Amino acid sequence: MNLGVALTWSFLKRAKRVLIEDDTRAYRGIDLLVAGSHIADLVDAKSSSTRVGILLPTSGAFAAASYGVWLAGKTIVPLNYLSEQETLEYVIDDAGCDLVIASRKLIEHLGYVPRAKTVVYLEDLNFRSLPSPRLPKCVGKESLAVVLYTSGTSGKPKGVMLSHRNMLSNVAQVHEHIAINSNDVFVGVLPQFHSFGITALTLLPLMFGCRVIYSARFMPKRVIGVIEENKATIYVGIPSMYNALMTVKSAGDDALSSLRISLSGGEPLPRDVSDRFFERFGVRICEGYGMTETAPVTNVMLPHEGHKIGAVGRALPRVIQRIVDPESGRELGPGVDGELRIGGPNVMQGYLNHPELTAAAFDECGYLRTGDMARIDADGFLSITGRIKEMLIVGGENVFPREIEEVLNAHPAVGASGVVGQSDPMRGEVPVGFVELDEGASVEADELIHWCRERLAGYKVPRKVVIVDLLPRNMTGKLMRRSLLELLD
């Protein structure tokens, strides 16, 4: 089975049911079938490439466009509209897209038309007429479904190749792990050009007949209103979004009581944010883990497992995880830190146009090298302890930035933090902290260093702390450590 077949079957079963609501309209199953068929006809007529770019905001239109491309038997390339023009056009060229399906309003907002052979605006298409009858093109499950470009915090972004099998497997794994049912109501504000947005907020609800409510912009007050009014049961966000929801003073303590799953991913969830959110709304944030290369979800902490502080949950069904010594590849026992390596049907095929990077991404046993340091306890719970490339060596001791960041984030005045290493002639490296304060808060750098000294081993205490207005983040909210390194003096 491929995504075109799977979605067609789902939409036929729910032809009269509203599956999507967004900022402009609602989509029933029949509406998605009609729109997808029109788009498939367009793709047949306008594209000779195997890959089609999609430049649309978070919406039902993105879901319809993706479905149409899969009906036509081709691969979608979601385009990051937050990228600068040079990067966006690099992706279009690297992926070989001769057609881009776009929103006229979004293009007007960007201020430029991306360089592509053909750009078609959805607003110009007539979806009211009946499309030509068609069945999904017959493509194999190992055929490419999606090419997702990594955020490119260093160098040019790489295209992660995900097959129909990869995507369908991950949707099934998440469904099984958190027991999705057709009565669930999702609220989606994450960009659908991101792997989290495609799998968790597009394919997952549509495959299982859930209703999903999209908003192209994240507005905390509106998000809380949508959850409350629609009795939403599943919300997926990144830590900074959860932090922002707590700033809505008009929200009652029970405003989010309908949520049964509040999933956080994209970056580590600070313990302070998790604790304060639970105190405010009585809802436990479930931290998850995954990578674009794993389609993306591999672990999710369930609400009743909240006693496992700092963990990101057990592996999803059919996900295999090993902790190994990054130098020798020797497998390590429970509770021991090492590199996390992953296998399973959701693991990518490789990087587009980069066979050498693809080969380097997998070890001799065929497991994906994540580059993350982690441990798995005796009960099977995974905890991420840092990045191998981000690891500092301070006087011969290994230090991971996340541990220091957790301590800084626990200070009442600190909203977020980032730690990087600075060269030191005596100790090799020393940690330096960059801190973003909560609105209206005030604290001196020396006080934060003292705060850390009381809570960390001496070699882990930041040599200095720099207070900044805003920490540098990429378009998905992930801290850009490379930019912090540029701020070192």
C-alpha positions in Angstrom: 0.0 0.0 0.0 1.1 3.6 -0.6 -0.1 6.9 0.9 -2.3 7.7 -2.1 -4.2 4.4 -1.7 -4.4 4.7 2.1 -5.7 8.3 2.1 -8.2 7.6 -0.7 -9.7 4.7 1.4 -9.8 6.9 4.5 -11.6 9.7 2.7 -14.1 7.4 1.0 -15.1 5.9 4.4 -15.6 9.5 5.7 -17.0 11.3 2.7 -19.5 13.4 4.6 -17.5 13.9 7.8 -15.5 17.1 8.4 -11.9 16.0 8.8 -10.1 19.4 8.6 -10.9 22.9 9.7 -8.4 25.8 9.1 -8.3 29.5 9.0 -10.5 29.7 5.8 -12.7 26.6 5.4 -13.7 23.1 6.4 -12.9 19.9 4.4 -15.0 16.8 4.4 -13.7 13.5 3.1 -15.4 14.2 -0.3 -13.8 17.7 -0.5 -10.3 16.2 -0.1 -11.0 13.5 -2.7 -12.2 16.2 -5.2 -9.3 18.6 -4.5 -6.7 15.8 -4.6 -8.0 14.6 -8.0 -7.9 18.1 -9.4 -4.3 18.6 -8.1 -3.3 15.2 -9.5 -4.6 16.2 -13.0 -2.6 19.4 -12.6 0.6 17.5 -11.7 0.2 15.2 -14.7 -0.2 18.2 -17.0 2.5 20.5 -15.6 5.3 18.3 -14.2 7.7 15.9 -15.9 9.8 15.5 -12.7 9.3 12.8 -10.1 9.3 15.5 -7.3 6.9 18.4 -6.7 7.5 21.3 -4.4 4.7 22.4 -2.0 4.9 26.0 -0.6 1.8 26.4 1.6 1.1 27.5 5.1 -0.2 25.1 7.8 -3.7 24.3 6.4 -6.1 21.8 4.8 -4.7 23.0 1.5 -1.3 21.5 2.3 -3.0 18.1 3.1 -5.0 18.3 -0.2 -1.9 19.2 -2.3 0.2 16.4 -0.8 -2.6 13.9 -1.4 -2.9 15.1 -5.0 0.8 14.6 -5.6 0.7 11.1 -4.2 -2.4 10.3 -6.3 -0.2 11.2 -9.3 2.5 8.8 -8.1 5.0 11.4 -7.3 7.1 12.7 -4.3 6.3 15.8 -2.3 9.0 18.2 -1.3 7.6 20.5 1.4 9.3 23.9 1.2 10.2 25.9 4.2 8.6 29.3 3.8 10.7 30.7 6.7 13.9 30.1 4.8 15.7 32.9 3.0 15.3 33.0 -0.8 18.7 31.6 -1.6 18.1 28.5 0.6 14.6 28.0 -0.7 15.8 28.0 -4.3 18.7 25.8 -3.5 16.2 23.2 -2.2 14.0 23.4 -5.3 17.0 23.0 -7.5 18.6 20.2 -5.4 15.3 18.2 -5.4 14.8 18.7 -9.1 11.3 20.2 -8.7 10.0 21.6 -12.0 6.6 22.4 -10.4 5.8 24.3 -7.2 2.3 24.3 -5.8 2.0 27.6 -3.8 -0.3 30.0 -2.1 -0.6 33.4 -3.7 -1.0 35.1 -0.4 2.1 33.4 1.0 4.1 34.4 -2.1 3.0 38.0 -1.7 4.1 37.9 2.0 7.5 36.5 1.0 8.0 39.3 -1.5 9.4 37.1 -4.2 8.4 34.2 -6.5 10.8 31.2 -6.1 12.8 30.2 -9.1 11.1 27.2 -10.6 10.0 26.2 -14.1 6.3 26.4 -13.1 4.6 27.9 -10.0 0.9 27.3 -9.7 -1.3 29.1 -7.2 -4.0 27.1 -5.5 -6.2 30.2 -5.3 -6.4 30.2 -9.1 -7.7 26.6 -9.4 -11.4 25.7 -9.7 -12.2 22.9 -7.2 -16.0 23.2 -7.7 -16.1 21.3 -10.9 -16.0 17.5 -10.9 -12.6 16.1 -11.6 -11.9 13.2 -14.0 -12.3 9.9 -12.2 -9.0 8.4 -11.2 -7.4 5.8 -9.1 -4.1 6.3 -7.2 -1.0 5.6 -9.4 0.5 2.2 -8.6 3.8 2.9 -6.8 5.6 0.5 -4.5 5.9 1.0 -0.8 9.6 1.5 -1.1 9.1 4.4 -3.6 9.9 7.9 -2.3 6.9 9.7 -0.7 8.6 12.7 0.8 11.9 14.5 0.7 12.3 16.6 3.8 15.2 19.0 4.0 16.9 19.3 7.4 17.0 22.7 9.0 20.6 23.2 8.0 22.1 24.7 11.1 25.4 24.2 9.5 26.1 24.1 5.8 23.5 23.4 3.1 20.3 21.5 4.1 20.2 17.8 3.2 17.2 16.1 1.7 16.0 13.2 3.8 14.4 10.5 1.6 11.4 8.9 3.2 9.5 6.1 1.5 5.8 5.3 1.6 6.7 2.5 3.9 8.6 4.8 6.2 5.7 7.2 6.6 2.9 4.6 6.9 5.0 2.6 9.4 5.6 5.7 11.6 1.9 6.6 11.5 1.0 3.1 12.5 3.6 3.1 15.3 2.4 6.3 16.9 -1.3 5.2 16.5 -0.5 2.0 18.4 1.6 3.6 21.1 -0.8 6.4 22.1 -4.1 4.6 21.1 -5.5 7.2 18.6 -9.2 6.8 17.9 -11.6 8.5 15.5 -13.1 10.7 18.3 -9.8 12.4 18.9 -9.6 16.1 17.9 -6.1 17.5 17.1 -5.0 21.1 17.1 -2.2 21.8 14.6 0.0 24.9 14.6 3.3 23.4 13.7 4.5 24.0 10.1 3.7 21.1 7.8 7.1 21.5 6.0 8.5 19.9 9.2 8.5 16.1 9.7 6.6 16.5 13.0 3.9 18.5 11.3 3.5 16.0 8.4 3.4 12.8 10.4 1.7 13.8 13.7 -0.6 16.5 12.5 -1.5 15.6 8.9 -1.1 11.9 8.2 -2.0 10.6 11.7 -5.4 12.2 12.1 -6.4 11.8 8.4 -5.5 8.1 8.3 -7.7 7.4 11.3 -10.6 9.7 10.7 -9.9 12.2 13.4 -10.7 15.9 13.1 -7.8 18.3 13.0 -8.0 22.1 13.4 -5.1 24.0 11.8 -3.9 27.6 12.3 -1.3 29.1 10.1 0.0 31.3 12.9 0.7 30.4 16.5 -1.3 32.8 18.7 -1.4 31.5 22.3 -4.8 33.0 23.3 -6.4 31.6 20.1 -4.9 28.2 20.6 -6.3 27.9 24.1 -9.7 29.1 22.8 -9.7 26.5 20.0 -8.8 23.7 22.5 -11.5 24.8 24.9 -14.3 25.4 22.4 -13.7 22.1 20.5 -12.8 20.0 23.5 -9.6 19.0 21.7 -7.9 15.9 22.9 -4.4 16.1 21.3 -2.1 19.1 21.1 1.4 18.9 19.6 3.9 21.7 20.1 7.5 22.6 20.9 8.6 23.7 24.4 8.5 27.4 23.6 4.9 27.1 22.6 4.0 25.5 25.9 5.9 28.3 27.6 3.8 30.9 25.7 0.5 29.3 26.5 1.2 30.0 30.2 1.4 33.7 29.5 -2.4 33.8 28.6 -3.7 35.4 31.8 -7.4 35.0 30.8 -7.2 31.2 30.5 -8.8 29.4 33.3 -7.0 26.6 35.2 -9.3 24.0 33.5 -9.0 25.5 30.0 -7.0 22.6 28.7 -8.8 19.8 30.7 -10.0 18.1 27.5 -6.5 17.2 26.5 -5.5 13.6 27.0 -2.1 14.0 25.1 0.0 17.1 25.1 3.1 16.1 23.1 6.3 18.1 23.0 9.2 17.6 20.6 11.6 19.3 18.3 14.0 20.2 21.2 14.5 19.1 24.8 11.7 20.1 27.1 13.0 22.1 30.1 12.0 20.6 33.4 10.9 24.0 34.6 8.4 24.4 31.7 7.0 21.0 32.3 6.5 21.6 36.0 5.0 25.0 35.7 2.6 23.9 32.9 1.4 21.1 35.1 0.9 23.5 38.1 -1.0 25.9 35.9 -3.3 23.7 33.9 -3.1 20.3 35.6 -1.9 18.8 32.3 1.3 16.7 32.0 3.3 17.4 28.9 4.5 14.2 27.3 8.0 14.6 25.9 8.8 12.7 22.7 11.9 12.1 20.7 12.6 11.6 17.0 14.5 12.8 14.0 13.6 13.8 10.4 15.6 10.7 9.5 13.1 8.4 11.4 9.9 9.9 9.9 10.2 11.2 12.7 8.8 9.8 16.0 10.6 7.0 17.9 9.7 7.6 21.5 6.7 9.1 23.4 6.3 9.4 27.1 2.7 8.6 28.1 0.8 10.7 30.7 0.8 8.0 33.3 4.6 7.6 33.0 5.3 11.2 34.2 7.2 9.8 37.2 10.2 9.1 34.9 11.6 12.6 35.1 13.8 13.6 32.2 12.9 10.6 30.0 11.3 10.7 26.6 9.5 7.4 26.9 9.8 3.9 25.6 10.5 3.1 22.0 7.5 2.8 19.7 6.5 -0.6 18.5 9.0 -2.1 16.0 11.6 0.6 16.7 14.9 -0.9 17.8 17.3 1.2 19.9 20.8 0.4 20.9 23.2 2.4 23.1 26.8 1.9 22.0 30.2 3.3 22.8 30.7 5.9 20.0 34.3 4.9 19.5 34.2 1.1 19.5 30.6 0.5 18.7 30.3 -1.9 21.6 26.8 -2.2 23.0 26.4 -0.8 26.5 24.2 -1.9 29.4 21.2 -0.2 31.1 21.8 3.2 32.6 25.1 3.8 30.8 25.6 6.8 28.5 26.5 6.1 24.9 25.5 7.0 21.3 21.9 6.2 20.4 21.5 4.1 17.2 18.1 3.3 15.7 16.6 0.6 13.4 13.1 0.0 12.2 10.7 0.3 9.2 10.5 4.1 9.8 14.2 4.8 9.3 15.0 6.8 6.1 16.4 5.5 2.8 19.2 8.1 2.9 20.1 11.6 1.8 19.2 12.8 -1.6 22.2 13.2 -3.9 24.6 12.4 -1.1 25.6 8.7 -1.2 28.7 9.3 0.9 26.6 11.0 3.7 24.1 8.2 3.5 26.8 5.6 3.9 28.3 7.4 6.9 24.8 7.8 8.6 24.5 4.0 9.2 26.8 1.7 11.2 28.0 -1.7 10.1 24.8 -3.3 11.4 22.6 -1.0 9.5 21.5 1.1 12.4 21.1 4.9 12.0 23.8 6.8 13.9 21.8 9.5 15.6 24.7 11.5 17.0 22.8 11.8 20.3 24.2 10.7 23.6 21.6 8.8 25.6 20.9 6.1 28.1 18.1 3.5 28.4 17.2 2.4 31.9 16.2 -1.1 33.1 12.5 -0.4 32.3 13.3 0.6 28.7 12.9 4.4 29.1 15.1 6.5 27.0 16.8 9.7 28.2 18.7 12.0 25.9 21.8 13.4 27.6 23.4 15.5 24.8 24.8 15.6 21.4 28.2 14.0 20.6 29.2 17.0 18.5 28.1 19.4 21.3 29.9 17.5 24.1 32.5 19.6 25.9 35.7 18.2 27.3 36.5 20.2 30.4 39.8 19.2 32.0 39.3 15.7 30.7 35.7 15.4 31.9 32.8 15.0 29.5 30.2 17.8 29.9 26.9 18.0 28.0 25.3 21.4 27.6 21.8 20.1 28.3 22.6 19.4 32.0 23.8 23.0 32.5 20.9 24.4 30.6 18.4 22.5 32.8 20.0 24.2 35.9 20.0 27.7 34.3 16.3 27.2 33.2 15.3 26.4 36.7 16.1 29.9 37.9 12.9 31.9 38.3 14.2 34.7 36.1 15.3 32.6 33.2 13.1 31.9 30.2 15.6 29.8 28.2 19.3 29.2 27.9 22.0 27.8 25.7 25.4 26.6 26.6 28.5 26.2 24.3 32.2 25.5 24.9 34.9 28.1 24.7 38.6 27.2 24.2 40.7 27.4 27.3 44.5 26.9 27.4 44.4 25.3 30.8 41.2 23.1 30.7 40.7 22.5 26.9 37.2 24.0 27.0 35.0 25.8 29.5 31.2 26.1 29.4 29.7 29.5 28.6 26.0 30.2 29.2 23.7 32.5 27.2 20.5 33.3 28.9 17.1 34.8 27.7 15.1 36.2 30.6 11.4 36.0 31.2 9.5 39.1 30.4 9.9 41.7 33.1 12.5 39.6 35.0 15.9 40.9 36.1 19.0 39.1 37.3 22.7 39.6 37.3 25.1 37.2 35.5 27.1 36.6 38.7 23.9 35.5 40.5 23.3 32.9 37.8 26.9 31.6 38.1 26.4 31.3 41.8 23.1 29.5 41.2 24.9 26.9 39.0 27.7 26.5 41.5 25.3 25.4 44.2 23.8 22.8 41.9 26.6 21.5 39.6 30.0 19.9 40.0 32.7 22.6 39.8 33.9 21.8 36.3 30.4 22.1 34.9 29.8 25.6 36.2 29.8 28.1 33.4 32.9 30.3 33.3 30.6 33.2 32.4 27.0 33.9 31.7 25.8 36.3 29.0 22.3 37.7 29.1 20.8 38.3 25.7 17.5 39.7 24.4 16.7 36.6 22.4 18.5 33.3 21.8 19.1 32.5 18.2 16.7 29.8 16.9 15.9 28.3 13.6 12.5 28.2 12.0 11.3 25.3 14.1 12.3 26.9 17.4 15.5 24.8 17.8 18.5 26.6 19.5 21.2 27.4 17.0 24.4 26.7 18.9 26.6 27.7 16.0 25.2 31.2 16.2 26.0 31.2 20.0 29.6 30.3 19.2 29.9 33.3 17.0 29.0 35.5 20.0 32.0 34.3 22.1 34.7 36.9 22.6 
